[in-house]
Amino acid sequence: MSDLPPRDPNESFDDFDEIIEAETDRDPDLALIEAGSRTLRTQGGPPQGDVPARPEDPEVDKTLREVEAELATRWGETKLEPSVTRIAALMDVLGEPQRSYPSIHITGTNGKTSTARMIESLLGAFDLRTGRYTSPHVQSVTERISLDGAPVSAERFIETYQDIKPYVAMIDSQQEYRLSFFEVLTAMAYAAFADAPVDVAVVEVGMGGSWDATNVIDGDVAVVTPIDLDHTDRLGETTAAIAAEKAGIIKQDATVILAQQPVDAAQVLLKKAVEVDATVAREGLEFGVVARQVAVGGQLLTLRGLGGEYEQVYLPLHGPYQAHNAAVALAAVEAFFGVGSQRPEPLDIDTVRKAFAAVSSPGRLEVVRRSPTVVLDAAHNPAGARATAEAVGEAFDFSRLIGVVGASADKNVRGLLEAFEPIFAEVVVTQNSSHRAMDADELAAIAVQVFGDDRVQVEPRLPDALEAAITLAEEEGEFAGGGVLVTGSVITVGEARLLLGRR
């Protein structure tokens, strides 16, 4: 993790706003992604790691924009008709590409993407060619489809879209509703994986399980990360009801890897496993975290897997919840290789250590700037916020932490703010560019009830909110340990990541 230059007090983010405002005919989320990528070139260089910037080739960039514009005309991810009818029909005319490779299917409420990245890293370390499909993206839509641990290139993304486009049009004409944005991307991922070809696909559900577009695969391994209350209008108002939807990814004779769950959710998941003769491994019983200690840049773990203990495993991610994600990921990969059933010996420890040491998870307690330290975390529901708050307290020694919160209107915002209240000295409420964003003044009214009027500042523009929070953190003095945590939404984090571009 590289440090960044201190903030320039004369730095301006006006260009970012102007470019977004100019994109009046575009989906606001896509306009944000494009505008931010161009702004980064002048402010901080391209982002590092596996968060791609815009293509440098003007023609490729132009074509990618056209693809994004076409995708943006479809139903967004918050509008759906709960069935797999359309995606199943599309898979049929494409020749069932998702049947050409084994898969590990991941559902749950929190931790899905980080767990998917860990599974991908482990499989890759054992010389398997991987395909990973995760959502949502932090900055670029191409992040969602990865091959061999890296997002597909813009050229491959375009080619895959153009390959399936005629078939998408065919299904659109036959169905009551057109395929959604998420359904088309899912089909693109499955087609790209078959074309590669991959040895194994690691697939994260978009929402739920039973009727999620990804659920046209029969995962050899089904992973369920911790279930909590989220998307209650669509999935149910209890963890048991939500578990019933998520249990839909558990298929006949699969192996099910269960993270620690609420009792009622665990009962539902175990019942489904019995019904389909699935084998179950439970965190805390068949596998788990034996020991963990905070280390520079992450933590050092001892994990108990299905085949034995794995000691001295360095994970460059912060927080107890990431240790639990690591245990789940390890058990999933062991199950995929038959450890604990077909083979008694554990996985090679050196390979496991190498894989975990290489894991990254952008936007999850990610440090993007120093002096003062600015951390990004995509927590967007109360359970995620509680986990983040605990991890911040453990991993960082802030004397005064300022929050920047921009949330979606359809989330439990009060619960989110209450989770962060103990660790925020003050909070700057704002809003991102998405049409789903809660109005800053509405968010502020809730924040005042949680924090009190004297601890809440309102800055509707995210660039202004970042400036205000950094200024408040700097009041502690250069060496006093003030910090800023930007959170509340993946879109807010992605937007902030662009504005505070890494070098």
N, C-alpha and C positions, 0 to 999 in steps of 0.2 A: 504494500500500500504506500504510494508515494505522497509526500507532502506537497502542498500547493503554495504558491506565493501569497503573501498577505493581500488583503483587499486594498485596492486603489480607491481612496476616498473620492476621487473624481470620476470613478467608473460610472457609466450610464448604461441602462438597459432599454433606452427608448427605441432603438432599432428593432428589438424583439417585439415590442408592442405594435409598432407600425407595420411590420410584416404580417403579423397575425391579423390585424384589422384589415389589411389589404386583401386577405383571402376570404372575401365575403361569399364566394360561391362554393366554398369547400366545407366538408365536415370539420367542425372546430377542432376535434382531436387530431385529425390528420394535418390540418393547417398548422397547428402548434408544433407537431413533430418536424414538419418541413422548415418552418421559420426558425425554430430553435437550432436546427442543424446548421443552417447558414450563419446564424449569429455566432455559433461556436467557433467558426473559422477565424473570426476577427477578434474574439475575446480570449479564447483559451485553447485553441487547437481542437482536434477531434477527440471524442471520448476514448478512453482506453478500454482494452479488454474486449468483451463480447457484446458491446452495445454499439452497433454500427452507425456511422454518419451517412449523409447523403452520398450517392455515387459521384465520383469525380468526373466521369464521362458525361458531358451534357446530354447526349442522346439517350444514354441509359437512364439518367435522372429524369428526363422528360417522359420516357416510356413508363418508368416506375410511378411517376405522378399520375399518369393516365390510368394505370391499374388501380392505384389507391382511390382515385376518383370514382371509378366504376364500383369498387367494393363499398365505398361510402354511400352509394345509392341504396344499398340493401339494409334490411333491418339491423339495427345495432345490437350489441350484446345484452342490453337490458330489455329488449322486446323480443319475445319468443313465443312459439306455440309448442307446448310440451309433448313432443313426439320425435321419433327417429325416422318417420316415414319418408321425408324428403331426402335426408342424407343416405338412407338405405337404398333408395331408388337410384341415387347418383352413384353410389358404390357399385351397384349392380351393372349399370351401363359402362362403368370404368373397368369392369372385370375383377371386382373385389380386390383391389391392391392391398388392403389392410390384412388380407389372409396370407400374404406371401412372406411374412416374418413373424416371429414370436413377439409378444409385447408385455410390458409391465404397465398396468393402468393405475393411476393415482387419483384418489378423491380425498375429501376432508374439508375442513373449514379454513384452517391456517397451516402454513408450512409446506404446501404442496410444491411450489416452485423450487424452494431451497432443497427439498427432499429429492425432487426430480433431477436437479443439477448434481447432487451427490451420487445418485444412482448412475447417472450418465458417466460421471468421472470414474467410478469404480468399474463399470463395464468396459470403458475405454482402456483403462489401465490393464485389463486382462485381454487386450488385443481384439476386442469386438468392435465392429463398426456400428455406431449408434445413430439413431434418429431421435430427437427430442422435440415434443410439441407442448408448449406451455403458454399460459395467458394470465393476465394481459401483458402487453409489452411495456417496457419502461420508456423507450424513446422511439424505436423504429419497429414497424409491423414485421419486418423480416426477422426480428429476434425470435419470433414465435416458433419458427421452424429451423431446427439446428441439425447439422450432420457432423459427426465426428467432433462434437463439442463446440462447434462454432456456427453462428447463424449462417443460413444460406446466403449466397451473394445476391445482389440485386438482380443480376442477369438470370440466375437460376430461379429466383422468385418469379420474375416476369415470364420465363419460359414455362414454368409449371402452370401458372395461371392461364397462359395462352393455350397450353395443351388441353386443359380440362374445360375451357370456356365454352366450346360448342356443346358439350354434354350438359353443362350447367344450364345453358339456354333450353336444351331439350326438356330437362326436368322442370324448369320454371314454367314451361308451356303446358305441362301435364298436371301440375299441382295447384291446389287452391291458393297457396301462398308461395311466393318466390323463396328460393333458398336464402338464408340469412348470411350476413357477413361472417359469422362464426362457422356456419356450416360449410361455406365455400373454403375458408381457410383450413378447416379440418380435412376436407377432401384434398386440398393442395398438399397438406402435410403427408397424408397417407400415400398419395401418388408419388411425391418426392422420395419418400422412404423406399417404396417399391422400385423406383427407377434407379436409386443409388447403386446397388441395393444395400440395405442395412442388415446387420445380423440380429438386431433387436431394436424395438421402438419403445421409448419411454414417454408415456402419454398422460398429461394432466387434464382432468375434466375441466370444462368451463364453469358449469354450475350443476350441483346435484350429482346425478349418476344415471338413474334409470332412463331418462329421456334426454340426457345430454348428447350432443351430436357426436362426441367421441365414442359413444357406447355402441358402435357397430363393430368393435373389436372384441375378441374373447381373450382377455389378458391371462397369460399363464400365471402371473402373479398379480393379485389385487392388493393395493396398499391403501389403507385408510388412516390419514393423519388425524390429529385431534378434531373432534366435532364440537362446535359451539353454535350459538344463535347468530345467524346471518342469513340474508335473503329470506327472512321468515314469511314474506308475502307469497313466495313461490314454493318454498321447501317445507314449510310447517313452523309452528310456533313453539315446539318443544324439541329438545335434542333427539328424542326418540323418533319423532316424525321426520326430522331431517336425516337421521340415520337410515330410515326406511327408504328414502329416495337414494341416498348414497350407496346403499347396499346393492343397488342395481348393477354395479360393475362386478359383483362376485359371481363368477360363472362356474359351470359344472366342472368339478375335479380340479379347480384352481387351488393355489396356495394363497391364503389371506394373511397379510401382515397388518396387525392392528396396533396402532399407537395407543397410549393410555387414553381411555374414553370415559365419559360420564356413564354411570351404571346403566341407565335406561338405554343409552345408545349402544353400549356393549351387548346388552341382551338382544337387541334387534339384529345387530350384525352377526352375532353367534348363531342366532336362529336361522338366518339366511344361509350361513355357511353349512349348517347341518342339512338344510333342505336340498342343497346342490352337491353334497358330498365333498365340500371343500376342506382342505387342511388348514388349520388356523395356528398362527404363532402370535402370542400376545406380549406386548411390552410389559416388563415387570415380572413375567413368568418365564417364557421361553427365551427371551432376549431383553437387553436393556443397557442402561448406563451404570457401570460399576463404580467409576470414580471420574472426577473431572477437577481440573484446577485452571485458574485463569493464567494465561501465558501472554507474552507480548504479541499483539496483533490477533489474538484468538484464544484458544484453550487447548489443554492437553487432556486426552480422554483415555479411559480404559473401558472398552465396550465388551459386553458379553453377547456373542452371536449365537446362531444355531449350532455352530461347530466348535465353540469354545471361546476363550477370552482373547481379545486383541488389545495389547498394551501399547502405551507411548504413541498414541495416534494424535497427531497435531491437526487441529481444524482451525483455519484462519477466519473463523466467523465468531461473533460474540453471542453470549447468552445461553442460559440453560436450555432453552427451547431448541437451539440449534444442535446441542449435544443429543437431545432426544430425536431430532430429525436424522442425525447421523446414525443412531442406533437402528432406526426404522429402515434407512437406506441400506445399511449393511445387511440386515436380515432379509430384505427384499432381494438383494443380489445373491446372497447365500441360497435363498430358496430357488432362484432362477437357475443356479448351478447345481441344485440338488443336494446341497449341504444339509445334513440332518435327516435326509431320507435315502437317496441313492448313494451318497458318499459320506463317510463319517468324519473325514479330516476337514479342518477349517481352511479358509482361503489363505493364500500366501500373505503373511503379515507384512512383508516389505512392500508388496504391491498395494495392499490396502492403505498403508501409511502414505505411500506416494500419491495415491488417488485422492485421499482426503486433504492432503497438504495443497493440492492444486485447485480445490474448490473455490469458486467465487459466486456471489449472489448480489448483483447490482441492486441498489435501492433497499437493501436490508442491512441496517446499521452500518451504512457505508460512509466513511469519512471522505469528504470531497474538498475540504479546505482546512487550513490551520491559521491560527492567529487572527481571530479566535477559531476554535475548532467548530466546523459545521458538519453535522451528521444527518444523513437522509435515511428515513425508514418508512416503508409503505404500509404500516399498520393502518387499517381502515375500519376495524370493528373493535368492540371492547376487549375481547379475548386477546386479539393481536396487540392491542395497546398495553394491556397488563404485562404481556410477555416482553414487550419492548421496554417498558418502564423498569422492569426488573433487570433486564440486560444492561441498560444504560447505567444503572446504579452500580452494577458489578464491574463493568468494563471501563468506565470512564470516571475520573475523579474531578468532576465539575464542581466548582465552588458555587456557581450560579448558572442555571440552565434556562435559556429562553426558548419557548416553543413557537414554531410557526405552523399553524394548522389551517389546512384547506380541505374540506370534506365534501363528500357527495350528499345530496339532499335525501337520498333514499336509505341512508345508514343511521344506526343508533348513535347519533352525534353526542348526546348527553353522556352515554356510557363511555364513549371514547374519551371525552374530556375529563370525566371523573377518574378514569384510569391514569391519566397524565397529571392530574392536579397535584399529587404529592411531590412530583419531581420538577415541575415548572415553577420558577420564581415568578415569571410573567409569561403571558401568551399573546402573540400577535396573530389575530385571526384574519384570514384572507380568502380568496377564492381562485381556483384555476380557470383555464379557458374552456373547459368542457361544459356542454349544455346541461350536464348532470350536477354541476357544482352547486352547493348551497350558497345562497347570497351571503356576502360577508356580514351585513348588518343582522341578518337572521341568526347566523352563527354566533355573532358577538352577543346577542341577547341571551343565548343559552350559556355562553362562556361566562358572562357576568354572574349568572345564577350559580355557577360552579366555583369560579375563582374569586368573585367579588369585583366591583367596578375598578378598583385601583390596580388590579393586576392584568387588566385586559386592554389591549390596544387594537384598533381596527385599521387595516390597510387593504382596501379592496384589490389593489394591484399586487401581484406576487413580487415583482421586483422591489416595490416599495416596502413590502413586508420583510423581505430578506434584509434590506438596508436597515430597517428599523430594529430588527432583531440583532443584527451584528453590532449595531451601535450600542444597544442595551448590554450586550455581552461584553463589549469593550470597556464599559464603565467600571468593570472590576479591575482594570489595569492589565497591561500586557502579560504579566506573569501570574495573574491571580486565578486563572483556570475557569474563566467564563466560557460558555459554549452555547450552540444553537442546534436544536433538533427540528428538522422539517418533516412533517408527517401528515397523516389524515387521509391520503389517497395516493394510488399509484400515479395518477395524472399529476398531482401536485409535486410528487417526488421527481417524476420525469422532467417536468417543467423546470424545477429548481436545479436539477442536474445539468440541464442545458445552460441555464443562466450562470451557474457556478462551474463551468466547464473544466474538466480535469486536464492537467498537462502530463 
